[in-house]
């Protein structure tokens, strides 16, 4: 089926890729998005606890909230306000052995989120597990540690940009117009989202499709643009169309967060489906090659 896309060109190819991506997202996206939203909400606080424990282990107790700060920068203000205070309270309530135990439990919980994304990719490519359960869990733990480090890198970059803005404002006022350009560097959180999604796709895509010829960037770019669009549209959308507080009362914050993660999950499925549509399986590639030789 996919070799037909390889042979088509131009507008026909774009339309066919779009059709198949939309079809796959429509068929599986709503189920996976709901599952991903629930698992993300279940795992986000353990992720913050693990980040706090990692920084405590490195002797940087003052920086235990870096993971929270970095994640909240990439979320809509409504969601950040719902999550932020409770997340900080959760990590401040833990220290010593309690924090260490929480970190170990967090690895398992957040690993469930990673495995959910792995399953989304596996279903998109139509493959089955090839390794043991424990192997996947160990690799998930490595991905979680890498995600914390990436968040730290994004925050350091953000702080560096803020410092540059202050230096320009204080010492080089004639370059104030550059501050506007640097303000555009608030895309740093967006770049961090893209890098995170790209690395997730790179590490969680089924093994047979991890080669360089199977591009991961189209799906990662689609998810990033979707994330950016949802983040920008989410606050005005809630203000104008939805009144969650009237329906859910004190649970409005949780429901808003779940809805946001559901939308992001839908974009994640679309990105996985796009990469799968653009990929040609080794068997299909062999069929295409034999057809060329025959003709």
Backbone as CSV, one residue per row, in Angstrom:
resi,resn,N_x,N_y,N_z,CA_x,CA_y,CA_z,C_x,C_y,C_z
1,UNK,0.828,-1.204,0.000,0.000,0.000,0.000,0.861,1.253,0.000
2,UNK,1.905,1.315,0.857,2.744,2.494,0.944,3.596,2.761,-0.283
3,UNK,4.057,1.740,-1.065,4.816,2.056,-2.254,4.065,2.953,-3.217
4,UNK,2.728,2.926,-3.211,1.961,3.813,-4.077,2.254,5.267,-3.762
5,UNK,2.486,5.552,-2.483,2.855,6.904,-2.108,4.227,7.246,-2.647
6,UNK,5.136,6.280,-2.613,6.475,6.518,-3.114,6.456,6.853,-4.604
7,UNK,5.573,6.231,-5.355,5.545,6.461,-6.797,4.796,7.734,-7.169
8,UNK,3.864,8.174,-6.310,3.141,9.394,-6.607,3.997,10.603,-6.253
9,UNK,3.699,11.729,-6.883,4.496,12.933,-6.674,3.597,14.139,-6.512
10,UNK,4.201,15.234,-6.037,3.524,16.505,-5.991,2.274,16.509,-5.138
11,UNK,1.233,17.166,-5.649,-0.009,17.349,-4.911,-0.664,16.003,-4.582
12,UNK,-0.593,15.060,-5.507,-1.206,13.749,-5.282,-0.584,13.063,-4.072
13,UNK,0.719,13.161,-3.944,1.410,12.547,-2.803,0.988,13.217,-1.496
14,UNK,0.956,14.555,-1.503,0.577,15.285,-0.296,-0.835,14.921,0.129
15,UNK,-1.739,14.867,-0.826,-3.131,14.533,-0.514,-3.261,13.113,0.022
16,UNK,-2.503,12.188,-0.563,-2.585,10.800,-0.112,-2.014,10.638,1.293
17,UNK,-0.874,11.295,1.548,-0.282,11.249,2.897,-1.240,11.867,3.909
18,UNK,-1.841,12.989,3.552,-2.790,13.654,4.446,-3.996,12.770,4.723
19,UNK,-4.508,12.132,3.673,-5.682,11.277,3.836,-5.393,10.120,4.774
20,UNK,-4.258,9.464,4.580,-3.936,8.299,5.399,-3.624,8.705,6.846
21,UNK,-2.957,9.843,7.017,-2.674,10.320,8.367,-3.965,10.648,9.096
22,UNK,-4.869,11.344,8.404,-6.153,11.695,9.018,-6.966,10.437,9.329
23,UNK,-6.938,9.479,8.420,-7.695,8.248,8.628,-7.185,7.485,9.847
24,UNK,-5.847,7.354,9.953,-5.276,6.650,11.100,-5.556,7.373,12.402
25,UNK,-5.472,8.708,12.373,-5.747,9.492,13.576,-7.218,9.393,13.962
26,UNK,-8.097,9.424,12.974,-9.530,9.341,13.240,-9.904,7.976,13.835
27,UNK,-9.276,6.924,13.329,-9.609,5.569,13.779,-9.087,5.280,15.181
28,UNK,-7.871,5.731,15.482,-7.230,5.378,16.749,-6.987,6.553,17.682
29,UNK,-7.039,7.772,17.148,-6.588,8.920,17.916,-7.393,9.215,19.163
30,UNK,-8.717,9.107,19.093,-9.548,9.493,20.227,-9.346,8.552,21.409
31,UNK,-9.179,7.260,21.113,-8.945,6.283,22.188,-7.585,6.525,22.824
32,UNK,-6.547,6.636,21.981,-5.196,6.840,22.502,-5.062,8.181,23.204
33,UNK,-5.741,9.219,22.689,-5.648,10.544,23.306,-6.210,10.518,24.725
34,UNK,-7.332,9.827,24.909,-7.900,9.717,26.242,-6.984,8.963,27.190
35,UNK,-6.413,7.869,26.700,-5.486,7.090,27.525,-4.253,7.910,27.873
36,UNK,-3.717,8.630,26.874,-2.516,9.428,27.102,-2.788,10.575,28.072
37,UNK,-3.972,11.182,27.979,-4.320,12.274,28.892,-4.373,11.775,30.335
38,UNK,-5.008,10.634,30.541,-5.096,10.071,31.892,-3.719,9.707,32.426
39,UNK,-2.926,9.018,31.612,-1.606,8.587,32.065,-0.700,9.790,32.320
40,UNK,-0.804,10.828,31.484,0.016,12.024,31.678,-0.331,12.711,32.989
41,UNK,-1.616,12.871,33.261,-2.035,13.487,34.521,-1.585,12.645,35.703
42,UNK,-1.623,11.337,35.539,-1.212,10.427,36.603,0.298,10.471,36.815
43,UNK,1.058,10.772,35.744,2.516,10.673,35.811,3.227,12.000,35.997
44,UNK,2.547,13.130,35.785,3.267,14.399,35.771,3.815,14.766,37.152
45,UNK,3.050,14.490,38.213,3.550,14.790,39.549,4.705,13.862,39.934
46,UNK,4.612,12.557,39.671,5.783,11.708,39.897,7.012,12.153,39.109
47,UNK,6.797,12.682,37.902,7.926,13.194,37.124,8.582,14.360,37.847
48,UNK,7.788,15.257,38.410,8.340,16.381,39.169,9.092,15.879,40.403
49,UNK,8.547,14.878,41.060,9.203,14.331,42.248,10.539,13.699,41.876
50,UNK,10.563,12.979,40.741,11.822,12.377,40.309,12.853,13.456,39.990
51,UNK,12.426,14.535,39.316,13.346,15.632,39.020,13.892,16.251,40.288
52,UNK,13.031,16.444,41.290,13.476,17.012,42.558,14.480,16.088,43.247
53,UNK,14.216,14.778,43.209,15.126,13.820,43.828,16.470,13.802,43.123
54,UNK,16.462,13.920,41.800,17.706,13.909,41.047,18.564,15.114,41.401
55,UNK,17.948,16.274,41.540,18.716,17.463,41.898,19.193,17.415,43.344
56,UNK,18.406,16.814,44.222,18.855,16.636,45.594,20.059,15.713,45.645
57,UNK,20.049,14.682,44.810,21.173,13.754,44.739,22.439,14.453,44.264
58,UNK,22.262,15.439,43.372,23.403,16.197,42.860,23.821,17.321,43.810
59,UNK,23.113,17.450,44.933,23.457,18.474,45.905,22.905,19.839,45.605
60,UNK,21.893,19.919,44.747,21.304,21.213,44.361,19.859,21.288,44.882
61,UNK,19.714,21.316,46.203,18.376,21.348,46.785,17.594,22.596,46.387
62,UNK,18.321,23.698,46.167,17.635,24.950,45.821,17.003,24.890,44.435
63,UNK,17.454,23.950,43.608,16.962,23.862,42.229,15.982,22.707,42.032
64,UNK,15.374,22.244,43.105,14.511,21.071,43.000,13.279,21.320,42.144
65,UNK,12.892,22.575,41.986,11.676,22.875,41.226,11.957,23.190,39.767
66,UNK,13.184,22.920,39.285,13.532,23.235,37.894,12.617,22.494,36.924
67,UNK,12.353,21.220,37.205,11.500,20.447,36.298,10.113,21.071,36.206
68,UNK,9.581,21.532,37.341,8.256,22.161,37.336,8.281,23.437,36.508
69,UNK,9.284,24.284,36.763,9.385,25.554,36.044,9.490,25.334,34.545
70,UNK,10.301,24.373,34.133,10.510,24.125,32.711,9.246,23.613,32.033
71,UNK,8.548,22.692,32.687,7.335,22.134,32.089,6.237,23.193,32.008
72,UNK,6.081,23.984,33.053,5.004,24.975,33.073,5.183,26.039,32.004
73,UNK,6.432,26.299,31.599,6.666,27.283,30.545,6.031,26.856,29.223
74,UNK,5.886,25.561,29.017,5.356,25.055,27.745,3.849,24.783,27.804
75,UNK,3.207,25.137,28.922,1.777,24.877,29.090,0.982,26.175,29.055
76,UNK,-0.294,26.114,28.689,-1.141,27.307,28.771,-1.242,27.802,30.205
77,UNK,-1.521,29.084,30.369,-1.575,29.671,31.706,-2.621,28.983,32.581
78,UNK,-3.751,28.583,31.982,-4.807,27.914,32.756,-4.300,26.616,33.371
79,UNK,-3.590,25.843,32.555,-3.084,24.550,33.009,-1.954,24.750,34.011
80,UNK,-1.064,25.720,33.746,0.044,25.987,34.651,-0.462,26.416,36.030
81,UNK,-1.510,27.233,36.058,-2.076,27.677,37.333,-2.728,26.530,38.089
82,UNK,-3.252,25.562,37.367,-3.890,24.422,38.022,-2.871,23.447,38.596
83,UNK,-1.740,23.305,37.912,-0.748,22.310,38.304,0.315,22.872,39.246
84,UNK,0.795,24.087,38.955,1.966,24.644,39.620,1.958,24.604,41.138
85,UNK,0.979,25.208,41.818,1.011,25.248,43.291,1.036,23.865,43.938
86,UNK,0.207,22.953,43.445,0.171,21.606,44.033,1.456,20.840,43.749
87,UNK,2.040,21.060,42.565,3.285,20.375,42.233,4.412,20.825,43.167
88,UNK,4.499,22.120,43.406,5.538,22.628,44.311,5.314,22.145,45.741
89,UNK,4.055,22.088,46.130,3.752,21.572,47.471,4.148,20.103,47.596
90,UNK,3.968,19.342,46.517,4.276,17.910,46.547,5.779,17.669,46.728
91,UNK,6.611,18.442,46.023,8.056,18.200,46.153,8.606,18.802,47.443
92,UNK,7.993,19.873,47.940,8.465,20.472,49.193,8.109,19.630,50.400
93,UNK,7.112,18.767,50.245,6.685,17.915,51.355,7.569,16.689,51.515
94,UNK,8.508,16.501,50.581,9.345,15.302,50.613,10.811,15.674,50.785
95,UNK,11.497,14.894,51.579,12.940,15.062,51.757,13.511,13.756,52.283
96,UNK,14.816,13.610,52.142,15.489,12.428,52.673,15.012,11.139,52.036
97,UNK,14.782,10.127,52.873,14.408,8.805,52.367,13.042,8.828,51.689
98,UNK,12.151,9.717,52.170,10.835,9.797,51.559,10.933,10.279,50.113
99,UNK,11.845,11.219,49.870,12.050,11.704,48.506,12.682,10.620,47.645
100,UNK,13.640,9.853,48.228,14.284,8.775,47.478,13.279,7.689,47.108
101,UNK,12.434,7.308,48.070,11.403,6.309,47.779,10.430,6.827,46.723
102,UNK,10.073,8.109,46.830,9.185,8.705,45.838,9.791,8.704,44.458
103,UNK,11.120,8.889,44.383,11.798,8.887,43.081,11.723,7.513,42.430
104,UNK,11.939,6.457,43.226,11.874,5.107,42.674,10.457,4.774,42.201
105,UNK,9.473,5.137,42.993,8.088,4.904,42.583,7.737,5.745,41.354
106,UNK,8.325,6.945,41.276,8.050,7.834,40.147,8.584,7.262,38.843
107,UNK,9.750,6.618,38.915,10.310,6.008,37.709,9.336,5.009,37.109
108,UNK,8.712,4.219,37.959,7.751,3.223,37.473,6.511,3.897,36.898
109,UNK,6.016,4.913,37.598,4.787,5.578,37.159,4.995,6.316,35.846
110,UNK,6.066,7.105,35.774,6.338,7.862,34.548,6.698,6.907,33.417
111,UNK,7.290,5.767,33.764,7.579,4.761,32.747,6.315,4.297,32.040
112,UNK,5.187,4.304,32.757,3.916,3.951,32.124,3.543,4.933,31.025
113,UNK,3.858,6.214,31.220,3.608,7.210,30.183,4.472,6.951,28.953
114,UNK,5.739,6.655,29.176,6.644,6.358,28.061,6.158,5.130,27.295
115,UNK,5.714,4.112,28.026,5.240,2.894,27.368,3.944,3.132,26.596
116,UNK,3.129,4.073,27.054,1.915,4.422,26.312,2.274,5.029,24.966
117,UNK,3.264,5.909,24.961,3.713,6.511,23.701,4.340,5.447,22.803
118,UNK,5.086,4.515,23.400,5.673,3.429,22.618,4.583,2.591,21.955
119,UNK,3.495,2.346,22.695,2.393,1.555,22.138,1.692,2.309,21.011
120,UNK,1.553,3.626,21.137,0.963,4.429,20.063,1.786,4.294,18.794
121,UNK,3.103,4.380,18.924,3.992,4.246,17.760,3.941,2.838,17.192
122,UNK,3.910,1.859,18.063,3.867,0.466,17.608,2.597,0.186,16.807
123,UNK,1.484,0.700,17.269,0.224,0.494,16.555,0.206,1.262,15.237
124,UNK,0.797,2.448,15.231,0.835,3.234,13.997,1.628,2.512,12.914
125,UNK,2.742,1.867,13.299,3.580,1.159,12.338,3.116,-0.269,12.092
126,UNK,2.168,-0.736,12.905,1.658,-2.086,12.721,2.629,-3.169,13.115
127,UNK,3.386,-2.957,14.196,4.368,-3.946,14.643,3.981,-4.479,16.016
128,UNK,4.730,-5.485,16.461,4.506,-6.087,17.770,5.763,-5.962,18.625
129,UNK,5.630,-6.129,19.947,6.815,-6.055,20.816,7.838,-7.123,20.436
130,UNK,9.103,-6.753,20.486,10.174,-7.692,20.157,11.113,-7.926,21.329
131,UNK,10.937,-7.185,22.400,11.788,-7.321,23.580,10.927,-7.684,24.790
132,UNK,11.619,-7.998,25.894,10.906,-8.350,27.117,10.345,-7.108,27.799
133,UNK,9.391,-7.339,28.669,8.752,-6.250,29.417,9.778,-5.447,30.199
134,UNK,10.708,-6.136,30.858,11.675,-5.440,31.703,12.661,-4.635,30.875
135,UNK,12.980,-5.084,29.685,13.861,-4.310,28.815,13.219,-2.963,28.474
136,UNK,11.961,-2.992,28.138,11.265,-1.750,27.810,11.203,-0.824,29.022
137,UNK,11.005,-1.367,30.206,10.941,-0.547,31.410,12.292,0.098,31.717
138,UNK,13.383,-0.639,31.490,14.709,-0.076,31.730,15.014,1.058,30.758
139,UNK,14.660,0.862,29.505,14.890,1.933,28.537,14.001,3.145,28.847
140,UNK,12.805,2.897,29.366,11.932,4.001,29.763,12.573,4.828,30.874
141,UNK,13.216,4.154,31.829,13.893,4.870,32.913,15.001,5.767,32.359
142,UNK,15.769,5.260,31.391,16.810,6.075,30.774,16.241,7.284,30.053
143,UNK,15.118,7.103,29.388,14.466,8.209,28.679,13.991,9.268,29.669
144,UNK,13.491,8.840,30.826,13.007,9.786,31.834,14.159,10.638,32.356
145,UNK,15.297,10.013,32.662,16.463,10.773,33.116,16.901,11.758,32.037
146,UNK,16.917,11.310,30.786,17.281,12.198,29.691,16.314,13.361,29.553
147,UNK,15.022,13.106,29.795,14.021,14.175,29.709,14.264,15.241,30.764
148,UNK,14.626,14.831,31.982,14.932,15.800,33.041,16.124,16.657,32.644
149,UNK,17.157,16.032,32.093,18.342,16.783,31.676,17.999,17.763,30.553
150,UNK,17.128,17.357,29.651,16.731,18.248,28.562,15.945,19.449,29.093
151,UNK,15.111,19.219,30.090,14.389,20.331,30.703,15.347,21.308,31.363
152,UNK,16.358,20.780,32.016,17.363,21.644,32.643,18.081,22.477,31.586
153,UNK,18.454,21.844,30.476,19.131,22.564,29.404,18.249,23.680,28.847
154,UNK,16.960,23.386,28.670,16.046,24.407,28.179,15.922,25.571,29.142
155,UNK,15.883,25.282,30.444,15.769,26.353,31.425,17.041,27.189,31.478
156,UNK,18.201,26.544,31.410,19.467,27.287,31.408,19.535,28.219,30.210
157,UNK,19.094,27.717,29.055,19.072,28.563,27.861,18.145,29.747,28.045
158,UNK,17.009,29.510,28.665,16.049,30.581,28.900,16.633,31.632,29.834
159,UNK,17.315,31.203,30.882,17.949,32.143,31.815,19.040,32.939,31.109
160,UNK,19.807,32.278,30.259,20.864,32.959,29.512,20.280,34.037,28.606
161,UNK,19.182,33.739,27.965,18.533,34.724,27.090,18.040,35.915,27.903
162,UNK,17.463,35.648,29.068,17.015,36.741,29.929,18.167,37.624,30.374
163,UNK,19.316,37.006,30.664,20.500,37.776,31.056,20.967,38.672,29.917
164,UNK,20.967,38.134,28.703,21.372,38.933,27.537,20.445,40.121,27.347
165,UNK,19.155,39.909,27.548,18.191,41.007,27.420,18.475,42.111,28.431
166,UNK,18.781,41.724,29.678,19.060,42.719,30.707,20.347,43.488,30.413
167,UNK,21.369,42.793,29.915,22.630,43.461,29.577,22.418,44.479,28.463
168,UNK,21.661,44.098,27.454,21.383,45.025,26.342,20.611,46.236,26.846
169,UNK,19.634,45.997,27.712,18.813,47.095,28.231,19.638,48.063,29.071
170,UNK,20.605,47.532,29.855,21.372,48.377,30.779,22.576,49.053,30.131
171,UNK,23.257,48.351,29.232,24.539,48.852,28.718,24.505,49.263,27.254
172,UNK,23.574,48.744,26.518,23.524,49.055,25.079,22.104,49.445,24.672
173,UNK,21.612,50.582,25.207,20.230,50.970,24.901,19.965,51.199,23.423
174,UNK,21.046,51.486,22.667,20.854,51.704,21.235,20.473,50.410,20.517
175,UNK,20.624,49.299,21.210,20.280,48.004,20.614,18.964,47.458,21.168
176,UNK,18.121,48.392,21.639,16.870,47.936,22.251,15.996,47.148,21.286
177,UNK,16.137,47.476,19.990,15.295,46.744,19.034,15.640,45.262,19.001
178,UNK,16.870,44.939,19.463,17.242,43.529,19.511,16.481,42.784,20.610
179,UNK,16.016,43.551,21.601,15.284,42.887,22.684,14.010,42.258,22.145
180,UNK,13.379,42.960,21.191,12.178,42.383,20.587,12.499,41.075,19.884
181,UNK,13.659,41.061,19.214,14.063,39.829,18.535,14.345,38.731,19.548
182,UNK,14.988,39.126,20.655,15.281,38.127,21.671,14.014,37.653,22.376
183,UNK,13.009,38.538,22.437,11.744,38.118,23.022,11.132,36.984,22.222
184,UNK,11.407,37.010,20.905,10.932,35.911,20.077,11.580,34.600,20.481
185,UNK,12.693,34.722,21.219,13.364,33.510,21.652,12.578,32.812,22.742
186,UNK,11.395,33.340,23.067,10.514,32.568,23.932,10.112,31.286,23.232
187,UNK,10.533,31.171,21.961,10.301,29.907,21.261,11.207,28.818,21.800
188,UNK,12.105,29.195,22.745,12.972,28.168,23.345,12.151,27.031,23.939
189,UNK,11.070,27.323,24.702,10.252,26.190,25.169,9.683,25.361,24.024
190,UNK,9.336,26.043,22.914,8.817,25.310,21.757,9.909,24.424,21.174
191,UNK,11.142,24.978,21.095,12.266,24.174,20.598,12.522,22.980,21.510
192,UNK,12.353,23.183,22.819,12.539,22.081,23.764,11.474,21.013,23.551
193,UNK,10.231,21.458,23.268,9.163,20.497,22.976,9.507,19.687,21.735
194,UNK,9.972,20.383,20.680,10.325,19.673,19.445,11.435,18.649,19.699
195,UNK,12.483,19.074,20.401,13.589,18.151,20.676,13.115,16.959,21.494
196,UNK,12.235,17.216,22.467,11.730,16.123,23.304,10.921,15.127,22.475
197,UNK,10.024,15.653,21.633,9.190,14.773,20.816,10.053,14.011,19.810
198,UNK,11.013,14.714,19.205,11.886,14.065,18.230,12.672,12.920,18.877
199,UNK,13.226,13.173,20.063,13.991,12.133,20.747,13.094,10.979,21.185
200,UNK,11.850,11.298,21.573,10.905,10.229,21.914,10.624,9.359,20.695
201,UNK,10.340,9.988,19.564,10.086,9.220,18.353,11.321,8.424,17.948
202,UNK,12.478,9.030,18.096,13.715,8.361,17.700,13.984,7.128,18.559
203,UNK,13.684,7.224,19.847,14.013,6.125,20.761,12.885,5.107,20.913
204,UNK,11.634,5.504,20.643,10.505,4.607,20.877,9.916,4.013,19.608
205,UNK,10.291,4.548,18.449,9.817,3.959,17.192,10.276,2.508,17.102
206,UNK,9.436,1.600,16.606,9.860,0.200,16.460,11.226,0.087,15.799
207,UNK,12.011,-0.877,16.269,13.418,-0.967,15.911,13.657,-1.000,14.401
208,UNK,12.833,-1.703,13.672,13.056,-1.856,12.231,12.850,-0.549,11.473
209,UNK,12.235,0.440,12.138,11.987,1.726,11.482,12.813,2.859,12.074
210,UNK,13.909,2.535,12.758,14.726,3.578,13.385,15.863,4.069,12.501
211,UNK,16.034,3.485,11.324,17.106,3.897,10.435,16.938,5.330,9.956
212,UNK,18.025,5.902,9.434,18.004,7.298,8.994,17.029,7.530,7.841
213,UNK,16.796,6.483,7.035,15.898,6.687,5.889,14.442,6.797,6.315
214,UNK,14.144,6.402,7.553,12.792,6.566,8.081,12.777,7.843,8.917
215,UNK,12.327,8.921,8.327,12.418,10.231,8.969,11.491,10.323,10.173
216,UNK,12.006,10.940,11.240,11.218,11.170,12.457,10.774,12.626,12.577
217,UNK,11.467,13.518,11.873,11.185,14.944,12.051,9.798,15.379,11.569
218,UNK,9.199,14.768,10.519,7.860,15.259,10.138,6.829,15.117,11.251
219,UNK,6.813,13.956,11.899,5.874,13.747,12.990,6.172,14.646,14.179
220,UNK,7.475,14.798,14.512,7.857,15.665,15.630,7.469,17.111,15.356
221,UNK,7.651,17.552,14.113,7.271,18.920,13.748,5.763,19.102,13.822
222,UNK,5.010,18.116,13.352,3.554,18.208,13.408,3.073,18.298,14.856
223,UNK,3.619,17.458,15.730,3.218,17.487,17.137,3.575,18.832,17.768
224,UNK,4.760,19.378,17.442,5.187,20.657,18.008,4.274,21.789,17.566
225,UNK,3.952,21.828,16.275,3.048,22.869,15.775,1.658,22.718,16.390
226,UNK,1.214,21.477,16.526,-0.070,21.226,17.167,-0.039,21.697,18.623
227,UNK,1.039,21.356,19.331,1.214,21.772,20.730,1.184,23.300,20.830
228,UNK,1.925,23.978,19.950,1.974,25.440,19.972,0.591,26.028,19.703
229,UNK,-0.108,25.490,18.704,-1.434,25.990,18.387,-2.416,25.809,19.538
230,UNK,-2.397,24.628,20.159,-3.292,24.360,21.284,-2.956,25.270,22.461
231,UNK,-1.660,25.466,22.721,-1.238,26.308,23.842,-1.699,27.749,23.669
232,UNK,-1.619,28.262,22.434,-2.034,29.643,22.174,-3.553,29.798,22.180
233,UNK,-4.250,28.782,21.676,-5.705,28.897,21.545,-6.455,28.477,22.800
234,UNK,-5.798,27.745,23.682,-6.490,27.152,24.828,-7.093,28.194,25.778
235,UNK,-6.336,29.192,26.258,-6.932,30.170,27.200,-8.126,30.931,26.628
236,UNK,-8.013,31.547,25.420,-9.196,32.251,24.901,-10.359,31.309,24.597
237,UNK,-10.042,30.061,24.222,-11.102,29.091,23.957,-11.902,28.801,25.218
238,UNK,-11.211,28.635,26.326,-11.892,28.364,27.592,-12.710,29.569,28.050
239,UNK,-12.166,30.761,27.822,-12.872,31.972,28.259,-14.153,32.218,27.460
240,UNK,-14.124,31.886,26.177,-15.232,32.261,25.309,-16.275,31.160,25.119
241,UNK,-15.842,29.891,25.172,-16.760,28.808,24.820,-17.133,27.900,25.987
242,UNK,-16.221,27.724,26.932,-16.454,26.739,27.982,-16.473,27.409,29.356
243,UNK,-17.307,26.890,30.236,-17.346,27.345,31.631,-17.196,26.126,32.521
244,UNK,-15.968,25.658,32.640,-15.709,24.426,33.381,-16.046,24.580,34.861
245,UNK,-15.852,25.791,35.402,-16.113,25.984,36.820,-17.596,25.803,37.143
246,UNK,-18.474,26.148,36.190,-19.909,25.979,36.418,-20.316,24.513,36.402
247,UNK,-19.580,23.710,35.634,-19.921,22.286,35.504,-19.224,21.424,36.542
248,UNK,-17.915,21.688,36.766,-17.117,20.800,37.610,-16.740,21.407,38.960
249,UNK,-17.088,22.669,39.202,-16.809,23.271,40.498,-15.329,23.292,40.823
250,UNK,-14.976,22.759,41.994,-13.585,22.771,42.442,-12.692,21.843,41.622
251,UNK,-13.294,20.964,40.836,-12.514,20.057,39.984,-12.221,20.657,38.616
252,UNK,-12.560,21.914,38.411,-12.384,22.537,37.102,-10.931,22.504,36.659
253,UNK,-10.007,22.765,37.586,-8.589,22.768,37.228,-8.134,21.422,36.692
254,UNK,-8.577,20.351,37.334,-8.207,19.006,36.886,-8.790,18.724,35.507
255,UNK,-10.045,19.098,35.303,-10.698,18.821,34.019,-10.064,19.636,32.894
256,UNK,-9.679,20.875,33.173,-8.994,21.693,32.170,-7.667,21.046,31.789
257,UNK,-6.946,20.566,32.794,-5.662,19.915,32.528,-5.852,18.648,31.711
258,UNK,-6.851,17.848,32.069,-7.138,16.628,31.308,-7.495,16.946,29.862
259,UNK,-8.308,17.970,29.643,-8.710,18.347,28.289,-7.499,18.779,27.468
260,UNK,-6.609,19.542,28.092,-5.400,19.976,27.380,-4.551,18.770,26.989
261,UNK,-4.340,17.866,27.920,-3.520,16.688,27.618,-4.205,15.796,26.588
262,UNK,-5.537,15.777,26.585,-6.250,15.015,25.562,-5.975,15.586,24.181
263,UNK,-6.007,16.897,24.063,-5.714,17.532,22.776,-4.276,17.259,22.346
264,UNK,-3.340,17.332,23.292,-1.939,17.046,22.965,-1.794,15.581,22.557
265,UNK,-2.505,14.683,23.229,-2.456,13.267,22.869,-2.944,13.025,21.461
266,UNK,-3.967,13.764,21.057,-4.479,13.637,19.690,-3.404,14.054,18.686
267,UNK,-2.686,15.129,18.993,-1.589,15.547,18.123,-0.461,14.534,18.098
268,UNK,-0.188,13.898,19.239,0.853,12.877,19.298,0.514,11.693,18.398
269,UNK,-0.741,11.275,18.419,-1.174,10.179,17.550,-1.027,10.585,16.081
270,UNK,-1.399,11.826,15.764,-1.281,12.300,14.382,0.166,12.294,13.928
271,UNK,1.086,12.717,14.796,2.505,12.693,14.442,3.014,11.288,14.211
272,UNK,2.603,10.348,15.060,3.007,8.956,14.890,2.452,8.387,13.587
273,UNK,1.196,8.695,13.293,0.582,8.199,12.058,1.273,8.790,10.829
274,UNK,1.655,10.073,10.885,2.336,10.698,9.757,3.664,10.016,9.476
275,UNK,4.459,9.764,10.506,5.737,9.086,10.299,5.532,7.671,9.762
276,UNK,4.492,6.999,10.250,4.219,5.634,9.781,3.795,5.629,8.319
277,UNK,2.987,6.615,7.921,2.541,6.695,6.525,3.723,6.958,5.599
278,UNK,4.656,7.783,6.044,5.804,8.128,5.206,6.829,7.010,5.142
279,UNK,6.755,6.059,6.059,7.715,4.956,6.079,7.277,3.851,5.127
280,UNK,8.252,3.202,4.514,8.009,2.036,3.676,8.668,0.844,4.359
281,UNK,7.888,-0.171,4.662,8.435,-1.321,5.387,9.487,-2.034,4.544
282,UNK,10.432,-2.731,5.188,11.443,-3.480,4.438,10.839,-4.451,3.434
283,UNK,9.720,-5.119,3.799,9.089,-6.063,2.875,8.548,-5.336,1.646
284,UNK,7.880,-4.212,1.889,7.306,-3.450,0.784,8.393,-2.855,-0.088
285,UNK,9.500,-2.455,0.540,10.616,-1.923,-0.229,11.202,-2.996,-1.137
286,UNK,11.261,-4.242,-0.621,11.757,-5.336,-1.435,10.839,-5.638,-2.603
287,UNK,9.517,-5.529,-2.347,8.565,-5.742,-3.434,8.729,-4.689,-4.510
288,UNK,8.900,-3.424,-4.058,9.079,-2.340,-5.024,10.329,-2.525,-5.851
289,UNK,11.426,-2.987,-5.216,12.684,-3.205,-5.936,12.549,-4.321,-6.953
290,UNK,11.875,-5.423,-6.566,11.712,-6.543,-7.489,10.854,-6.140,-8.673
291,UNK,9.870,-5.281,-8.453,9.037,-4.831,-9.556,9.842,-4.016,-10.553
292,UNK,10.760,-3.179,-10.022,11.595,-2.383,-10.915,12.501,-3.272,-11.742
293,UNK,13.087,-4.301,-11.097,13.978,-5.208,-11.827,13.206,-5.984,-12.886
294,UNK,11.974,-6.372,-12.558,11.186,-7.152,-13.510,10.847,-6.342,-14.752
295,UNK,10.515,-5.044,-14.517,10.166,-4.203,-15.653,11.401,-3.791,-16.433
